[in-house]
């Protein structure tokens, strides 16, 4: 016989979980900046935190709450210290400081929630992303085939200008290309490519699921070198974590990459999409990679001046960075703005939040993936970056009984 008390407990659990999921989706997509989140802009932590707060209230009224982790205090303190330092060193505006309490609540809930709910969240998010990207890719292929699609002009900030086909965006300067790089509903191909790569890292062992296959396909059509590197590292991480013939599989993949490279340079005389969008960006010219365009020439000159002639205070605490050109990101910009102290606080923060991961190989793989992202982009507190990597560190583990799908 079903008791009323059992029904109430079940409904509370569903409500707490639903609000938790809703809060995370606001935070995740708000940080990813898809076009449908542009009206919220930097205010996305407000609805996210309100949902999390509601989830906390409901959870605290339950006999078996969903927020059960006890190792959350140091990670939250480390986040507050680093996030506050970053805002001060970057001379952030008032809005950035006003958003701080809301973001603290977001990070508190993510560090506090039980691992079972964290696993369910990552699976739910992966399914949602897979469904959204399947529609986006389908519409993109229709566009490539010449099918007329409705669209409108869209502008984000000072530097981004698109034609918005609603299921995907195409930058205005790419409209004349036969096959533009796919960025789905995001600002850049590297954004959606990185998002897919980090979500797939949290889904290691499940890559045969339809939604993960869709994310793999999406990642390929971004033609993002950075995203390709992330997914290869994620793949090898899986082999390493599972202790399965790492050296032999490394040699196999290197052989595959070698054959693929030769093919792209010889097929159709080198006149093919992969050669033009990927291989040419990997060529070395005067000691630098052609695709290493994370900073502009003007900033690079300023950065070299900062390194060689900056004061002790600048080197330790960073220097104000005035955005006068589009296209600057990565470790150089982070060091320029935050100095040695900022880098130390960042590394300390990531070390603390990963420290209690049950499998140290999974922890090290997550930290290495985060380091690669730091080198390339360095927006280390964006929720769509940090939490899939964090989830991977805590959810992945050596399991000799369970074969992986990779």
C-alpha positions in Angstrom: 0.0 0.0 0.0 1.4 3.4 -1.0 1.6 5.8 1.9 1.1 9.6 1.5 4.4 10.2 3.3 6.2 8.2 0.7 4.6 10.2 -2.1 5.5 13.5 -0.4 9.2 12.4 0.0 9.3 11.3 -3.6 7.9 14.6 -4.8 10.4 16.6 -2.6 13.3 14.6 -4.1 12.1 15.3 -7.6 11.6 19.0 -6.9 15.0 19.4 -5.3 16.6 17.6 -8.2 14.6 19.5 -10.8 15.6 22.9 -9.3 19.2 21.7 -9.1 19.2 20.8 -12.8 17.5 24.0 -13.7 20.1 26.1 -11.8 22.9 24.3 -13.5 21.4 24.7 -16.9 21.2 28.5 -16.4 24.8 28.5 -15.2 26.1 26.2 -18.0 24.4 27.8 -20.9 24.9 31.3 -19.5 28.6 30.8 -19.5 28.6 29.2 -23.0 26.8 32.3 -24.4 24.5 30.7 -27.0 22.3 33.2 -28.8 19.2 32.4 -26.8 21.0 33.4 -23.6 22.2 36.7 -24.8 19.4 38.7 -23.2 20.6 37.6 -19.8 24.3 38.3 -20.6 26.3 38.5 -17.4 23.2 38.3 -15.2 22.8 34.5 -15.7 24.1 33.7 -12.2 21.0 35.3 -10.7 18.3 32.8 -12.0 20.9 30.0 -11.6 21.4 30.9 -7.9 17.7 31.3 -7.2 17.1 27.8 -8.6 20.0 26.4 -6.5 18.7 28.2 -3.4 15.3 26.6 -3.9 16.9 23.2 -4.3 18.8 23.7 -1.1 15.7 24.7 0.8 13.8 21.6 -0.4 16.7 19.3 0.2 17.2 20.5 3.7 13.6 19.5 4.5 14.2 15.9 3.4 15.4 12.9 5.4 17.8 12.1 2.6 19.0 15.4 1.2 20.7 15.6 -2.2 23.5 17.8 -0.9 25.6 15.3 1.0 29.3 16.1 0.3 31.3 17.1 3.3 34.5 18.2 1.6 33.1 21.4 0.1 34.4 24.1 2.5 38.0 24.4 1.2 36.9 24.5 -2.4 34.3 27.2 -1.7 36.9 29.3 0.2 39.5 28.8 -2.6 36.9 29.9 -5.2 36.0 33.1 -3.2 39.7 34.0 -2.8 40.6 33.4 -6.5 37.4 35.0 -7.9 37.8 38.1 -5.7 41.4 38.4 -6.6 40.6 38.1 -10.3 38.0 40.8 -10.1 40.3 43.2 -8.2 43.3 42.6 -10.4 41.2 43.0 -13.6 39.6 46.2 -12.3 36.2 44.7 -12.9 33.1 46.8 -12.9 30.4 46.9 -10.2 28.3 44.2 -11.9 31.1 41.6 -11.5 31.2 42.2 -7.8 27.4 42.1 -7.5 27.3 38.7 -9.2 29.9 37.3 -6.8 27.4 36.1 -4.1 25.3 34.4 -6.7 28.3 32.6 -8.2 29.5 31.6 -4.8 26.1 29.9 -4.2 26.4 28.1 -7.6 29.9 26.8 -6.8 28.8 25.9 -3.3 26.0 23.7 -4.5 28.1 22.0 -7.2 30.8 21.2 -4.6 28.1 20.0 -2.1 25.9 17.8 -4.2 26.2 14.0 -3.9 28.1 12.2 -6.7 25.1 10.2 -7.7 23.2 13.5 -8.5 26.3 14.8 -10.2 26.5 11.7 -12.5 22.8 12.1 -13.3 23.3 15.7 -14.1 26.1 15.1 -16.5 24.1 12.4 -18.3 21.0 14.6 -18.5 23.1 17.5 -19.8 24.8 15.3 -22.4 21.4 14.0 -23.6 20.1 17.6 -23.8 23.1 18.8 -25.7 22.9 15.8 -28.0 19.3 16.5 -28.9 19.9 20.2 -29.4 23.0 19.6 -31.5 21.3 16.9 -33.6 18.7 19.6 -34.7 21.5 22.1 -35.2 23.6 19.8 -37.4 20.5 18.8 -39.4 19.6 22.4 -40.1 23.3 23.2 -40.9 23.4 20.4 -43.5 20.2 21.7 -45.0 21.9 25.1 -45.3 24.9 23.6 -46.9 22.7 21.8 -49.5 21.2 25.1 -50.5 17.9 24.7 -48.7 16.5 28.2 -47.9 16.3 28.8 -44.2 14.9 31.8 -42.3 17.5 34.0 -40.7 18.1 37.4 -39.2 21.0 39.7 -38.3 22.5 39.2 -34.9 25.1 41.1 -33.0 26.9 40.2 -29.8 29.1 42.8 -28.2 31.4 44.9 -30.4 33.2 42.2 -32.3 30.6 39.4 -33.2 28.3 39.8 -36.1 26.2 36.8 -37.4 23.3 35.7 -39.5 21.2 33.8 -37.0 19.4 30.8 -38.6 18.0 30.0 -35.2 19.3 26.4 -35.1 22.8 27.7 -35.8 24.8 30.9 -36.4 27.1 31.8 -39.3 29.5 34.6 -38.8 29.0 37.3 -41.5 32.5 37.1 -42.8 32.0 33.3 -43.4 28.7 33.6 -45.4 30.5 33.3 -48.7 32.4 30.1 -47.7 31.1 26.9 -49.3 31.5 25.1 -45.9 31.9 27.5 -43.0 33.1 26.1 -39.7 30.2 24.9 -37.5 29.6 26.9 -34.3 26.0 25.7 -33.7 24.3 28.3 -31.5 27.5 29.6 -30.0 29.8 32.5 -30.7 32.8 30.5 -32.0 33.5 26.9 -33.2 36.0 26.5 -30.5 33.3 27.2 -27.8 31.0 24.5 -28.9 33.9 22.2 -29.7 35.4 22.6 -26.3 32.0 22.2 -24.6 31.5 18.9 -26.4 35.0 17.7 -25.6 34.7 18.4 -21.9 31.3 16.8 -21.7 32.6 13.8 -23.5 35.4 13.6 -20.9 32.8 13.2 -18.2 31.1 10.5 -20.3 34.2 8.3 -20.9 33.0 4.7 -21.4 29.7 5.9 -22.8 30.7 7.3 -26.2 28.5 4.8 -28.1 25.4 6.5 -26.7 23.5 8.4 -29.4 23.9 11.8 -27.7 27.7 11.4 -27.3 28.0 10.3 -31.0 26.2 13.6 -31.9 28.7 15.6 -29.8 31.6 13.8 -31.5 30.1 14.7 -34.9 29.6 18.3 -33.8 33.2 18.5 -32.6 34.5 17.2 -36.0 32.6 19.9 -38.0 33.9 22.7 -35.8 37.4 22.1 -37.4 38.7 23.4 -34.1 42.3 22.4 -33.5 42.0 23.0 -29.8 38.8 20.8 -29.5 40.6 18.0 -31.4 43.5 18.1 -29.0 41.1 18.0 -26.0 39.2 15.0 -27.3 42.4 13.1 -28.1 43.6 13.8 -24.6 40.3 12.6 -23.3 40.5 9.4 -25.3 44.0 8.6 -24.0 42.9 9.5 -20.5 40.3 6.8 -20.7 42.9 4.2 -21.7 45.3 5.4 -18.9 42.6 5.5 -16.2 41.5 2.0 -17.1 45.1 0.7 -17.2 44.5 -0.8 -20.7 47.5 -1.2 -23.0 48.3 2.5 -23.0 51.6 2.3 -25.0 50.2 0.0 -27.8 47.1 2.2 -28.2 49.2 5.3 -28.3 51.3 3.9 -31.1 48.1 2.8 -32.9 46.6 6.3 -32.7 49.9 7.9 -33.8 50.1 5.6 -36.8 46.4 6.5 -37.6 47.2 10.3 -37.4 50.3 9.8 -39.6 48.3 8.0 -42.3 45.6 10.6 -42.0 48.1 13.5 -42.4 49.6 11.9 -45.5 46.2 11.4 -47.0 45.1 15.0 -46.4 48.2 16.3 -48.1 47.9 14.0 -51.1 44.1 13.7 -51.7 43.1 16.0 -54.5 46.6 17.5 -54.5 46.0 18.8 -51.0 42.9 20.8 -52.1 40.5 19.5 -49.5 38.7 20.8 -46.4 40.7 19.0 -43.7 44.0 20.2 -45.2 42.9 23.8 -45.6 41.1 24.2 -42.2 43.3 22.0 -40.0 46.7 21.0 -41.5 47.6 24.5 -42.7 47.0 25.8 -39.2 49.5 23.3 -37.8 52.4 24.3 -40.1 55.4 25.9 -38.4 56.6 29.3 -39.8 59.6 31.0 -38.2 59.3 28.8 -35.1 55.6 29.6 -34.6 52.5 27.5 -35.4 50.3 29.2 -38.1 47.2 28.5 -36.1 48.6 29.9 -32.9 46.6 33.1 -33.2 45.3 33.4 -29.6 46.8 36.9 -29.3 47.2 39.7 -31.8 50.5 41.2 -32.8 49.8 44.4 -30.9 49.1 42.5 -27.7 52.1 40.2 -28.2 54.4 43.2 -28.4 52.9 44.7 -25.3 53.2 41.3 -23.5 56.9 41.1 -24.4 57.4 44.6 -23.0 55.6 43.4 -19.9 57.9 40.4 -19.5 61.1 42.2 -20.1 60.5 45.6 -18.6 57.5 45.2 -16.2 57.9 46.3 -12.6 58.0 43.8 -9.8 54.4 44.7 -8.8 53.2 44.2 -12.4 54.9 40.7 -12.6 53.5 39.7 -9.3 50.0 41.1 -9.5 49.4 41.8 -13.2 48.7 44.9 -15.2 45.4 46.5 -16.4 44.5 45.1 -19.9 42.6 47.4 -22.2 40.7 45.6 -24.9 41.4 47.5 -28.2 41.6 44.6 -30.5 39.5 41.4 -30.8 41.2 38.0 -30.5 43.3 37.9 -27.3 43.0 35.0 -24.9 45.0 32.3 -23.3 47.8 32.0 -20.7 49.5 35.2 -21.9 46.5 37.4 -21.3 45.8 35.7 -18.0 49.4 36.3 -16.8 49.4 39.8 -18.1 46.2 40.6 -16.1 46.7 38.6 -13.0 50.5 38.1 -12.6 52.3 35.3 -10.7 49.9 35.5 -7.7 46.9 35.0 -9.9 48.4 31.9 -11.5 49.3 30.5 -8.1 45.8 31.1 -6.8 44.3 29.5 -9.9 46.5 26.4 -9.6 45.7 26.2 -5.9 42.0 26.4 -6.6 42.0 23.7 -9.2 44.2 21.5 -7.0 41.9 21.9 -4.0 38.7 21.1 -5.9 40.2 18.0 -7.5 42.0 16.7 -4.4 39.4 14.3 -3.1 38.8 12.6 -6.4 38.7 8.8 -5.7 40.9 7.9 -8.6 44.1 9.8 -8.8 44.6 9.1 -12.5 41.2 10.6 -13.2 42.2 13.6 -11.2 45.5 14.0 -13.0 43.8 13.6 -16.4 41.2 16.3 -15.4 43.9 18.7 -14.3 45.9 18.1 -17.5 42.8 18.9 -19.6 42.2 22.0 -17.5 45.8 23.0 -18.1 45.5 22.7 -21.8 42.4 24.9 -21.8 44.3 27.4 -19.6 47.1 27.6 -22.2 44.6 28.1 -25.1 41.8 30.2 -23.6 42.2 30.6 -19.8 38.6 31.5 -18.9 38.9 29.1 -16.0 35.8 29.9 -14.0 33.3 29.5 -16.9 30.8 26.9 -15.7 30.7 25.1 -19.0 34.4 24.4 -18.7 35.1 23.7 -15.0 32.2 21.5 -14.0 32.3 18.8 -16.7 36.1 18.5 -16.0 35.4 18.4 -12.3 32.7 15.8 -12.8 35.1 13.7 -14.8 37.7 13.8 -12.0 35.1 12.5 -9.5 33.1 10.1 -11.6 35.7 8.3 -13.6 37.5 5.5 -12.0 39.3 2.2 -12.7 36.8 -0.5 -13.3 38.3 -3.8 -14.5 34.9 -5.5 -14.7 33.3 -3.0 -17.0 34.6 -2.7 -20.6 34.5 0.7 -22.0 32.9 1.8 -25.3 35.9 3.7 -26.6 
